[in-house]
Amino acid sequence: MRLKYGGMAADLAKQLRALEKENARLKKLVADQALDMEFLKEAANAN
């Protein structure tokens, strides 16, 4: 951890980690949504 955020102030490093965590959460939501859309497209085309 120290190597990654070495020269950064502690509060900025903490904020960056929080943003990275939020970004990962949002990317997962987008991936799940895309998967749901693909499933619905396949279901609609099956008829």
mmCIF entry with sequence, helices, sheets and N, C-alpha, C, O atoms, coordinates in Angstrom:
data_MODEL
# 
_entry.id   MODEL 
# 
_entity.id                         1 
_entity.type                       polymer 
_entity.pdbx_number_of_molecules   1 
# 
_entity_poly.entity_id                      1 
_entity_poly.type                           'polypeptide(L)' 
_entity_poly.nstd_linkage                   no 
_entity_poly.nstd_monomer                   no 
_entity_poly.pdbx_seq_one_letter_code       MRLKYGGMAADLAKQLRALEKENARLKKLVADQALDMEFLKEAANAN 
_entity_poly.pdbx_seq_one_letter_code_can   MRLKYGGMAADLAKQLRALEKENARLKKLVADQALDMEFLKEAANAN 
_entity_poly.pdbx_strand_id                 A 
# 
loop_
_entity_poly_seq.entity_id 
_entity_poly_seq.num 
_entity_poly_seq.mon_id 
_entity_poly_seq.hetero 
1 1  MET n 
1 2  ARG n 
1 3  LEU n 
1 4  LYS n 
1 5  TYR n 
1 6  GLY n 
1 7  GLY n 
1 8  MET n 
1 9  ALA n 
1 10 ALA n 
1 11 ASP n 
1 12 LEU n 
1 13 ALA n 
1 14 LYS n 
1 15 GLN n 
1 16 LEU n 
1 17 ARG n 
1 18 ALA n 
1 19 LEU n 
1 20 GLU n 
1 21 LYS n 
1 22 GLU n 
1 23 ASN n 
1 24 ALA n 
1 25 ARG n 
1 26 LEU n 
1 27 LYS n 
1 28 LYS n 
1 29 LEU n 
1 30 VAL n 
1 31 ALA n 
1 32 ASP n 
1 33 GLN n 
1 34 ALA n 
1 35 LEU n 
1 36 ASP n 
1 37 MET n 
1 38 GLU n 
1 39 PHE n 
1 40 LEU n 
1 41 LYS n 
1 42 GLU n 
1 43 ALA n 
1 44 ALA n 
1 45 ASN n 
1 46 ALA n 
1 47 ASN n 
# 
_struct_asym.id          A 
_struct_asym.entity_id   1 
# 
_struct_conf.conf_type_id            HELX_P 
_struct_conf.id                      HELX_P1 
_struct_conf.pdbx_PDB_helix_id       AA1 
_struct_conf.beg_label_comp_id       ALA 
_struct_conf.beg_label_asym_id       A 
_struct_conf.beg_label_seq_id        10 
_struct_conf.pdbx_beg_PDB_ins_code   ? 
_struct_conf.end_label_comp_id       ASN 
_struct_conf.end_label_asym_id       A 
_struct_conf.end_label_seq_id        45 
_struct_conf.pdbx_end_PDB_ins_code   ? 
_struct_conf.beg_auth_comp_id        ALA 
_struct_conf.beg_auth_asym_id        A 
_struct_conf.beg_auth_seq_id         10 
_struct_conf.end_auth_comp_id        ASN 
_struct_conf.end_auth_asym_id        A 
_struct_conf.end_auth_seq_id         45 
_struct_conf.pdbx_PDB_helix_class    1 
_struct_conf.details                 ? 
_struct_conf.pdbx_PDB_helix_length   36 
# 
_struct_conf_type.id          HELX_P 
_struct_conf_type.criteria    ? 
_struct_conf_type.reference   ? 
# 
loop_
_atom_site.group_PDB 
_atom_site.id 
_atom_site.type_symbol 
_atom_site.label_atom_id 
_atom_site.label_alt_id 
_atom_site.label_comp_id 
_atom_site.label_asym_id 
_atom_site.label_entity_id 
_atom_site.label_seq_id 
_atom_site.pdbx_PDB_ins_code 
_atom_site.Cartn_x 
_atom_site.Cartn_y 
_atom_site.Cartn_z 
_atom_site.occupancy 
_atom_site.B_iso_or_equiv 
_atom_site.pdbx_formal_charge 
_atom_site.auth_seq_id 
_atom_site.auth_comp_id 
_atom_site.auth_asym_id 
_atom_site.auth_atom_id 
_atom_site.pdbx_PDB_model_num 
ATOM 1   N N  . MET A 1 1  ? 0.837   -1.183  0.000   1.00 0.00 ? 1  MET A N  1 
ATOM 2   C CA . MET A 1 1  ? 0.000   0.000   0.000   1.00 0.00 ? 1  MET A CA 1 
ATOM 3   C C  . MET A 1 1  ? 0.883   1.248   0.000   1.00 0.00 ? 1  MET A C  1 
ATOM 4   O O  . MET A 1 1  ? 0.620   2.207   -0.726  1.00 0.00 ? 1  MET A O  1 
ATOM 5   N N  . ARG A 1 2  ? 1.923   1.223   0.815   1.00 0.00 ? 2  ARG A N  1 
ATOM 6   C CA . ARG A 1 2  ? 2.788   2.387   0.923   1.00 0.00 ? 2  ARG A CA 1 
ATOM 7   C C  . ARG A 1 2  ? 3.458   2.702   -0.409  1.00 0.00 ? 2  ARG A C  1 
ATOM 8   O O  . ARG A 1 2  ? 3.657   3.870   -0.746  1.00 0.00 ? 2  ARG A O  1 
ATOM 9   N N  . LEU A 1 3  ? 3.806   1.668   -1.166  1.00 0.00 ? 3  LEU A N  1 
ATOM 10  C CA . LEU A 1 3  ? 4.436   1.894   -2.465  1.00 0.00 ? 3  LEU A CA 1 
ATOM 11  C C  . LEU A 1 3  ? 3.474   2.556   -3.439  1.00 0.00 ? 3  LEU A C  1 
ATOM 12  O O  . LEU A 1 3  ? 3.871   3.428   -4.212  1.00 0.00 ? 3  LEU A O  1 
ATOM 13  N N  . LYS A 1 4  ? 2.215   2.146   -3.406  1.00 0.00 ? 4  LYS A N  1 
ATOM 14  C CA . LYS A 1 4  ? 1.233   2.677   -4.343  1.00 0.00 ? 4  LYS A CA 1 
ATOM 15  C C  . LYS A 1 4  ? 0.906   4.139   -4.047  1.00 0.00 ? 4  LYS A C  1 
ATOM 16  O O  . LYS A 1 4  ? 0.773   4.944   -4.968  1.00 0.00 ? 4  LYS A O  1 
ATOM 17  N N  . TYR A 1 5  ? 0.775   4.482   -2.768  1.00 0.00 ? 5  TYR A N  1 
ATOM 18  C CA . TYR A 1 5  ? 0.362   5.829   -2.376  1.00 0.00 ? 5  TYR A CA 1 
ATOM 19  C C  . TYR A 1 5  ? 1.487   6.586   -1.664  1.00 0.00 ? 5  TYR A C  1 
ATOM 20  O O  . TYR A 1 5  ? 1.220   7.522   -0.911  1.00 0.00 ? 5  TYR A O  1 
ATOM 21  N N  . GLY A 1 6  ? 2.727   6.192   -1.895  1.00 0.00 ? 6  GLY A N  1 
ATOM 22  C CA . GLY A 1 6  ? 3.883   6.690   -1.169  1.00 0.00 ? 6  GLY A CA 1 
ATOM 23  C C  . GLY A 1 6  ? 3.961   8.179   -0.909  1.00 0.00 ? 6  GLY A C  1 
ATOM 24  O O  . GLY A 1 6  ? 4.048   8.581   0.252   1.00 0.00 ? 6  GLY A O  1 
ATOM 25  N N  . GLY A 1 7  ? 3.934   9.013   -1.927  1.00 0.00 ? 7  GLY A N  1 
ATOM 26  C CA . GLY A 1 7  ? 4.133   10.440  -1.734  1.00 0.00 ? 7  GLY A CA 1 
ATOM 27  C C  . GLY A 1 7  ? 2.853   11.217  -1.507  1.00 0.00 ? 7  GLY A C  1 
ATOM 28  O O  . GLY A 1 7  ? 2.868   12.448  -1.521  1.00 0.00 ? 7  GLY A O  1 
ATOM 29  N N  . MET A 1 8  ? 1.758   10.529  -1.299  1.00 0.00 ? 8  MET A N  1 
ATOM 30  C CA . MET A 1 8  ? 0.459   11.188  -1.198  1.00 0.00 ? 8  MET A CA 1 
ATOM 31  C C  . MET A 1 8  ? 0.086   11.416  0.269   1.00 0.00 ? 8  MET A C  1 
ATOM 32  O O  . MET A 1 8  ? 0.381   10.585  1.128   1.00 0.00 ? 8  MET A O  1 
ATOM 33  N N  . ALA A 1 9  ? -0.556  12.532  0.541   1.00 0.00 ? 9  ALA A N  1 
ATOM 34  C CA . ALA A 1 9  ? -1.041  12.801  1.889   1.00 0.00 ? 9  ALA A CA 1 
ATOM 35  C C  . ALA A 1 9  ? -2.072  11.740  2.273   1.00 0.00 ? 9  ALA A C  1 
ATOM 36  O O  . ALA A 1 9  ? -2.799  11.229  1.421   1.00 0.00 ? 9  ALA A O  1 
ATOM 37  N N  . ALA A 1 10 ? -2.125  11.419  3.559   1.00 0.00 ? 10 ALA A N  1 
ATOM 38  C CA . ALA A 1 10 ? -2.991  10.337  4.042   1.00 0.00 ? 10 ALA A CA 1 
ATOM 39  C C  . ALA A 1 10 ? -4.454  10.571  3.693   1.00 0.00 ? 10 ALA A C  1 
ATOM 40  O O  . ALA A 1 10 ? -5.150  9.636   3.298   1.00 0.00 ? 10 ALA A O  1 
ATOM 41  N N  . ASP A 1 11 ? -4.927  11.798  3.831   1.00 0.00 ? 11 ASP A N  1 
ATOM 42  C CA . ASP A 1 11 ? -6.340  12.063  3.532   1.00 0.00 ? 11 ASP A CA 1 
ATOM 43  C C  . ASP A 1 11 ? -6.643  11.895  2.047   1.00 0.00 ? 11 ASP A C  1 
ATOM 44  O O  . ASP A 1 11 ? -7.722  11.428  1.679   1.00 0.00 ? 11 ASP A O  1 
ATOM 45  N N  . LEU A 1 12 ? -5.691  12.276  1.193   1.00 0.00 ? 12 LEU A N  1 
ATOM 46  C CA . LEU A 1 12 ? -5.888  12.091  -0.245  1.00 0.00 ? 12 LEU A CA 1 
ATOM 47  C C  . LEU A 1 12 ? -5.846  10.615  -0.623  1.00 0.00 ? 12 LEU A C  1 
ATOM 48  O O  . LEU A 1 12 ? -6.611  10.163  -1.475  1.00 0.00 ? 12 LEU A O  1 
ATOM 49  N N  . ALA A 1 13 ? -4.955  9.874   0.008   1.00 0.00 ? 13 ALA A N  1 
ATOM 50  C CA . ALA A 1 13 ? -4.865  8.440   -0.267  1.00 0.00 ? 13 ALA A CA 1 
ATOM 51  C C  . ALA A 1 13 ? -6.154  7.748   0.157   1.00 0.00 ? 13 ALA A C  1 
ATOM 52  O O  . ALA A 1 13 ? -6.646  6.865   -0.545  1.00 0.00 ? 13 ALA A O  1 
ATOM 53  N N  . LYS A 1 14 ? -6.696  8.142   1.290   1.00 0.00 ? 14 LYS A N  1 
ATOM 54  C CA . LYS A 1 14 ? -7.952  7.566   1.780   1.00 0.00 ? 14 LYS A CA 1 
ATOM 55  C C  . LYS A 1 14 ? -9.096  7.891   0.820   1.00 0.00 ? 14 LYS A C  1 
ATOM 56  O O  . LYS A 1 14 ? -9.926  7.033   0.519   1.00 0.00 ? 14 LYS A O  1 
ATOM 57  N N  . GLN A 1 15 ? -9.134  9.121   0.349   1.00 0.00 ? 15 GLN A N  1 
ATOM 58  C CA . GLN A 1 15 ? -10.173 9.533   -0.600  1.00 0.00 ? 15 GLN A CA 1 
ATOM 59  C C  . GLN A 1 15 ? -10.023 8.760   -1.917  1.00 0.00 ? 15 GLN A C  1 
ATOM 60  O O  . GLN A 1 15 ? -11.018 8.338   -2.506  1.00 0.00 ? 15 GLN A O  1 
ATOM 61  N N  . LEU A 1 16 ? -8.796  8.579   -2.371  1.00 0.00 ? 16 LEU A N  1 
ATOM 62  C CA . LEU A 1 16 ? -8.550  7.836   -3.606  1.00 0.00 ? 16 LEU A CA 1 
ATOM 63  C C  . LEU A 1 16 ? -9.012  6.389   -3.465  1.00 0.00 ? 16 LEU A C  1 
ATOM 64  O O  . LEU A 1 16 ? -9.648  5.850   -4.370  1.00 0.00 ? 16 LEU A O  1 
ATOM 65  N N  . ARG A 1 17 ? -8.697  5.763   -2.341  1.00 0.00 ? 17 ARG A N  1 
ATOM 66  C CA . ARG A 1 17 ? -9.140  4.382   -2.116  1.00 0.00 ? 17 ARG A CA 1 
ATOM 67  C C  . ARG A 1 17 ? -10.659 4.298   -2.111  1.00 0.00 ? 17 ARG A C  1 
ATOM 68  O O  . ARG A 1 17 ? -11.224 3.350   -2.657  1.00 0.00 ? 17 ARG A O  1 
ATOM 69  N N  . ALA A 1 18 ? -11.328 5.269   -1.506  1.00 0.00 ? 18 ALA A N  1 
ATOM 70  C CA . ALA A 1 18 ? -12.792 5.279   -1.485  1.00 0.00 ? 18 ALA A CA 1 
ATOM 71  C C  . ALA A 1 18 ? -13.351 5.419   -2.900  1.00 0.00 ? 18 ALA A C  1 
ATOM 72  O O  . ALA A 1 18 ? -14.326 4.754   -3.252  1.00 0.00 ? 18 ALA A O  1 
ATOM 73  N N  . LEU A 1 19 ? -12.738 6.281   -3.709  1.00 0.00 ? 19 LEU A N  1 
ATOM 74  C CA . LEU A 1 19 ? -13.189 6.456   -5.089  1.00 0.00 ? 19 LEU A CA 1 
ATOM 75  C C  . LEU A 1 19 ? -12.940 5.199   -5.919  1.00 0.00 ? 19 LEU A C  1 
ATOM 76  O O  . LEU A 1 19 ? -13.766 4.827   -6.752  1.00 0.00 ? 19 LEU A O  1 
ATOM 77  N N  . GLU A 1 20 ? -11.806 4.550   -5.692  1.00 0.00 ? 20 GLU A N  1 
ATOM 78  C CA . GLU A 1 20 ? -11.520 3.306   -6.409  1.00 0.00 ? 20 GLU A CA 1 
ATOM 79  C C  . GLU A 1 20 ? -12.530 2.224   -6.043  1.00 0.00 ? 20 GLU A C  1 
ATOM 80  O O  . GLU A 1 20 ? -12.961 1.453   -6.900  1.00 0.00 ? 20 GLU A O  1 
ATOM 81  N N  . LYS A 1 21 ? -12.903 2.170   -4.772  1.00 0.00 ? 21 LYS A N  1 
ATOM 82  C CA . LYS A 1 21 ? -13.895 1.189   -4.319  1.00 0.00 ? 21 LYS A CA 1 
ATOM 83  C C  . LYS A 1 21 ? -15.256 1.478   -4.953  1.00 0.00 ? 21 LYS A C  1 
ATOM 84  O O  . LYS A 1 21 ? -15.936 0.562   -5.415  1.00 0.00 ? 21 LYS A O  1 
ATOM 85  N N  . GLU A 1 22 ? -15.644 2.737   -4.973  1.00 0.00 ? 22 GLU A N  1 
ATOM 86  C CA . GLU A 1 22 ? -16.918 3.130   -5.585  1.00 0.00 ? 22 GLU A CA 1 
ATOM 87  C C  . GLU A 1 22 ? -16.908 2.838   -7.084  1.00 0.00 ? 22 GLU A C  1 
ATOM 88  O O  . GLU A 1 22 ? -17.908 2.383   -7.638  1.00 0.00 ? 22 GLU A O  1 
ATOM 89  N N  . ASN A 1 23 ? -15.780 3.100   -7.734  1.00 0.00 ? 23 ASN A N  1 
ATOM 90  C CA . ASN A 1 23 ? -15.649 2.833   -9.164  1.00 0.00 ? 23 ASN A CA 1 
ATOM 91  C C  . ASN A 1 23 ? -15.822 1.344   -9.452  1.00 0.00 ? 23 ASN A C  1 
ATOM 92  O O  . ASN A 1 23 ? -16.500 0.973   -10.411 1.00 0.00 ? 23 ASN A O  1 
ATOM 93  N N  . ALA A 1 24 ? -15.219 0.499   -8.637  1.00 0.00 ? 24 ALA A N  1 
ATOM 94  C CA . ALA A 1 24 ? -15.355 -0.951  -8.813  1.00 0.00 ? 24 ALA A CA 1 
ATOM 95  C C  . ALA A 1 24 ? -16.807 -1.375  -8.635  1.00 0.00 ? 24 ALA A C  1 
ATOM 96  O O  . ALA A 1 24 ? -17.304 -2.220  -9.380  1.00 0.00 ? 24 ALA A O  1 
ATOM 97  N N  . ARG A 1 25 ? -17.487 -0.795  -7.657  1.00 0.00 ? 25 ARG A N  1 
ATOM 98  C CA . ARG A 1 25 ? -18.896 -1.119  -7.416  1.00 0.00 ? 25 ARG A CA 1 
ATOM 99  C C  . ARG A 1 25 ? -19.753 -0.727  -8.618  1.00 0.00 ? 25 ARG A C  1 
ATOM 100 O O  . ARG A 1 25 ? -20.625 -1.486  -9.041  1.00 0.00 ? 25 ARG A O  1 
ATOM 101 N N  . LEU A 1 26 ? -19.501 0.454   -9.161  1.00 0.00 ? 26 LEU A N  1 
ATOM 102 C CA . LEU A 1 26 ? -20.276 0.923   -10.307 1.00 0.00 ? 26 LEU A CA 1 
ATOM 103 C C  . LEU A 1 26 ? -19.983 0.095   -11.557 1.00 0.00 ? 26 LEU A C  1 
ATOM 104 O O  . LEU A 1 26 ? -20.891 -0.187  -12.338 1.00 0.00 ? 26 LEU A O  1 
ATOM 105 N N  . LYS A 1 27 ? -18.726 -0.295  -11.750 1.00 0.00 ? 27 LYS A N  1 
ATOM 106 C CA . LYS A 1 27 ? -18.382 -1.143  -12.899 1.00 0.00 ? 27 LYS A CA 1 
ATOM 107 C C  . LYS A 1 27 ? -19.105 -2.481  -12.815 1.00 0.00 ? 27 LYS A C  1 
ATOM 108 O O  . LYS A 1 27 ? -19.552 -3.010  -13.833 1.00 0.00 ? 27 LYS A O  1 
ATOM 109 N N  . LYS A 1 28 ? -19.223 -3.031  -11.604 1.00 0.00 ? 28 LYS A N  1 
ATOM 110 C CA . LYS A 1 28 ? -19.939 -4.291  -11.427 1.00 0.00 ? 28 LYS A CA 1 
ATOM 111 C C  . LYS A 1 28 ? -21.418 -4.104  -11.758 1.00 0.00 ? 28 LYS A C  1 
ATOM 112 O O  . LYS A 1 28 ? -22.023 -4.966  -12.396 1.00 0.00 ? 28 LYS A O  1 
ATOM 113 N N  . LEU A 1 29 ? -22.001 -2.989  -11.333 1.00 0.00 ? 29 LEU A N  1 
ATOM 114 C CA . LEU A 1 29 ? -23.404 -2.713  -11.652 1.00 0.00 ? 29 LEU A CA 1 
ATOM 115 C C  . LEU A 1 29 ? -23.622 -2.634  -13.157 1.00 0.00 ? 29 LEU A C  1 
ATOM 116 O O  . LEU A 1 29 ? -24.598 -3.176  -13.676 1.00 0.00 ? 29 LEU A O  1 
ATOM 117 N N  . VAL A 1 30 ? -22.719 -1.964  -13.854 1.00 0.00 ? 30 VAL A N  1 
ATOM 118 C CA . VAL A 1 30 ? -22.832 -1.837  -15.312 1.00 0.00 ? 30 VAL A CA 1 
ATOM 119 C C  . VAL A 1 30 ? -22.706 -3.206  -15.971 1.00 0.00 ? 30 VAL A C  1 
ATOM 120 O O  . VAL A 1 30 ? -23.453 -3.519  -16.898 1.00 0.00 ? 30 VAL A O  1 
ATOM 121 N N  . ALA A 1 31 ? -21.771 -4.018  -15.504 1.00 0.00 ? 31 ALA A N  1 
ATOM 122 C CA . ALA A 1 31 ? -21.599 -5.359  -16.068 1.00 0.00 ? 31 ALA A CA 1 
ATOM 123 C C  . ALA A 1 31 ? -22.843 -6.207  -15.830 1.00 0.00 ? 31 ALA A C  1 
ATOM 124 O O  . ALA A 1 31 ? -23.289 -6.924  -16.726 1.00 0.00 ? 31 ALA A O  1 
ATOM 125 N N  . ASP A 1 32 ? -23.402 -6.130  -14.627 1.00 0.00 ? 32 ASP A N  1 
ATOM 126 C CA . ASP A 1 32 ? -24.625 -6.879  -14.324 1.00 0.00 ? 32 ASP A CA 1 
ATOM 127 C C  . ASP A 1 32 ? -25.781 -6.411  -15.197 1.00 0.00 ? 32 ASP A C  1 
ATOM 128 O O  . ASP A 1 32 ? -26.567 -7.224  -15.684 1.00 0.00 ? 32 ASP A O  1 
ATOM 129 N N  . GLN A 1 33 ? -25.881 -5.120  -15.390 1.00 0.00 ? 33 GLN A N  1 
ATOM 130 C CA . GLN A 1 33 ? -26.950 -4.558  -16.227 1.00 0.00 ? 33 GLN A CA 1 
ATOM 131 C C  . GLN A 1 33 ? -26.803 -5.030  -17.675 1.00 0.00 ? 33 GLN A C  1 
ATOM 132 O O  . GLN A 1 33 ? -27.788 -5.390  -18.319 1.00 0.00 ? 33 GLN A O  1 
ATOM 133 N N  . ALA A 1 34 ? -25.576 -5.027  -18.179 1.00 0.00 ? 34 ALA A N  1 
ATOM 134 C CA . ALA A 1 34 ? -25.330 -5.478  -19.552 1.00 0.00 ? 34 ALA A CA 1 
ATOM 135 C C  . ALA A 1 34 ? -25.695 -6.951  -19.701 1.00 0.00 ? 34 ALA A C  1 
ATOM 136 O O  . ALA A 1 34 ? -26.255 -7.357  -20.719 1.00 0.00 ? 34 ALA A O  1 
ATOM 137 N N  . LEU A 1 35 ? -25.380 -7.741  -18.694 1.00 0.00 ? 35 LEU A N  1 
ATOM 138 C CA . LEU A 1 35 ? -25.724 -9.161  -18.720 1.00 0.00 ? 35 LEU A CA 1 
ATOM 139 C C  . LEU A 1 35 ? -27.239 -9.345  -18.719 1.00 0.00 ? 35 LEU A C  1 
ATOM 140 O O  . LEU A 1 35 ? -27.768 -10.174 -19.460 1.00 0.00 ? 35 LEU A O  1 
ATOM 141 N N  . ASP A 1 36 ? -27.930 -8.576  -17.894 1.00 0.00 ? 36 ASP A N  1 
ATOM 142 C CA . ASP A 1 36 ? -29.398 -8.638  -17.863 1.00 0.00 ? 36 ASP A CA 1 
ATOM 143 C C  . ASP A 1 36 ? -29.990 -8.259  -19.214 1.00 0.00 ? 36 ASP A C  1 
ATOM 144 O O  . ASP A 1 36 ? -30.927 -8.901  -19.689 1.00 0.00 ? 36 ASP A O  1 
ATOM 145 N N  . MET A 1 37 ? -29.446 -7.218  -19.832 1.00 0.00 ? 37 MET A N  1 
ATOM 146 C CA . MET A 1 37 ? -29.956 -6.784  -21.133 1.00 0.00 ? 37 MET A CA 1 
ATOM 147 C C  . MET A 1 37 ? -29.739 -7.867  -22.185 1.00 0.00 ? 37 MET A C  1 
ATOM 148 O O  . MET A 1 37 ? -30.613 -8.113  -23.016 1.00 0.00 ? 37 MET A O  1 
ATOM 149 N N  . GLU A 1 38 ? -28.578 -8.511  -22.150 1.00 0.00 ? 38 GLU A N  1 
ATOM 150 C CA . GLU A 1 38 ? -28.286 -9.578  -23.107 1.00 0.00 ? 38 GLU A CA 1 
ATOM 151 C C  . GLU A 1 38 ? -29.249 -10.746 -22.912 1.00 0.00 ? 38 GLU A C  1 
ATOM 152 O O  . GLU A 1 38 ? -29.741 -11.319 -23.884 1.00 0.00 ? 38 GLU A O  1 
ATOM 153 N N  . PHE A 1 39 ? -29.513 -11.089 -21.673 1.00 0.00 ? 39 PHE A N  1 
ATOM 154 C CA . PHE A 1 39 ? -30.459 -12.164 -21.367 1.00 0.00 ? 39 PHE A CA 1 
ATOM 155 C C  . PHE A 1 39 ? -31.848 -11.823 -21.903 1.00 0.00 ? 39 PHE A C  1 
ATOM 156 O O  . PHE A 1 39 ? -32.514 -12.672 -22.496 1.00 0.00 ? 39 PHE A O  1 
ATOM 157 N N  . LEU A 1 40 ? -32.280 -10.586 -21.694 1.00 0.00 ? 40 LEU A N  1 
ATOM 158 C CA . LEU A 1 40 ? -33.603 -10.173 -22.168 1.00 0.00 ? 40 LEU A CA 1 
ATOM 159 C C  . LEU A 1 40 ? -33.677 -10.171 -23.694 1.00 0.00 ? 40 LEU A C  1 
ATOM 160 O O  . LEU A 1 40 ? -34.702 -10.541 -24.265 1.00 0.00 ? 40 LEU A O  1 
ATOM 161 N N  . LYS A 1 41 ? -32.595 -9.757  -24.355 1.00 0.00 ? 41 LYS A N  1 
ATOM 162 C CA . LYS A 1 41 ? -32.567 -9.787  -25.823 1.00 0.00 ? 41 LYS A CA 1 
ATOM 163 C C  . LYS A 1 41 ? -32.710 -11.216 -26.329 1.00 0.00 ? 41 LYS A C  1 
ATOM 164 O O  . LYS A 1 41 ? -33.477 -11.481 -27.255 1.00 0.00 ? 41 LYS A O  1 
ATOM 165 N N  . GLU A 1 42 ? -31.968 -12.133 -25.719 1.00 0.00 ? 42 GLU A N  1 
ATOM 166 C CA . GLU A 1 42 ? -32.044 -13.536 -26.133 1.00 0.00 ? 42 GLU A CA 1 
ATOM 167 C C  . GLU A 1 42 ? -33.434 -14.104 -25.879 1.00 0.00 ? 42 GLU A C  1 
ATOM 168 O O  . GLU A 1 42 ? -33.954 -14.862 -26.698 1.00 0.00 ? 42 GLU A O  1 
ATOM 169 N N  . ALA A 1 43 ? -34.034 -13.745 -24.759 1.00 0.00 ? 43 ALA A N  1 
ATOM 170 C CA . ALA A 1 43 ? -35.374 -14.231 -24.438 1.00 0.00 ? 43 ALA A CA 1 
ATOM 171 C C  . ALA A 1 43 ? -36.394 -13.680 -25.431 1.00 0.00 ? 43 ALA A C  1 
ATOM 172 O O  . ALA A 1 43 ? -37.314 -14.392 -25.833 1.00 0.00 ? 43 ALA A O  1 
ATOM 173 N N  . ALA A 1 44 ? -36.239 -12.427 -25.826 1.00 0.00 ? 44 ALA A N  1 
ATOM 174 C CA . ALA A 1 44 ? -37.170 -11.813 -26.772 1.00 0.00 ? 44 ALA A CA 1 
ATOM 175 C C  . ALA A 1 44 ? -37.020 -12.432 -28.161 1.00 0.00 ? 44 ALA A C  1 
ATOM 176 O O  . ALA A 1 44 ? -38.010 -12.596 -28.874 1.00 0.00 ? 44 ALA A O  1 
ATOM 177 N N  . ASN A 1 45 ? -35.803 -12.775 -28.547 1.00 0.00 ? 45 ASN A N  1 
ATOM 178 C CA . ASN A 1 45 ? -35.557 -13.371 -29.861 1.00 0.00 ? 45 ASN A CA 1 
ATOM 179 C C  . ASN A 1 45 ? -35.962 -14.840 -29.921 1.00 0.00 ? 45 ASN A C  1 
ATOM 180 O O  . ASN A 1 45 ? -36.119 -15.385 -31.014 1.00 0.00 ? 45 ASN A O  1 
ATOM 181 N N  . ALA A 1 46 ? -36.132 -15.483 -28.790 1.00 0.00 ? 46 ALA A N  1 
ATOM 182 C CA . ALA A 1 46 ? -36.495 -16.903 -28.748 1.00 0.00 ? 46 ALA A CA 1 
ATOM 183 C C  . ALA A 1 46 ? -37.940 -17.119 -29.182 1.00 0.00 ? 46 ALA A C  1 
ATOM 184 O O  . ALA A 1 46 ? -38.307 -18.221 -29.589 1.00 0.00 ? 46 ALA A O  1 
ATOM 185 N N  . ASN A 1 47 ? -38.743 -16.097 -29.101 1.00 0.00 ? 47 ASN A N  1 
ATOM 186 C CA . ASN A 1 47 ? -40.170 -16.239 -29.454 1.00 0.00 ? 47 ASN A CA 1 
ATOM 187 C C  . ASN A 1 47 ? -40.402 -16.137 -30.923 1.00 0.00 ? 47 ASN A C  1 
ATOM 188 O O  . ASN A 1 47 ? -41.542 -16.236 -31.376 1.00 0.00 ? 47 ASN A O  1 
# 
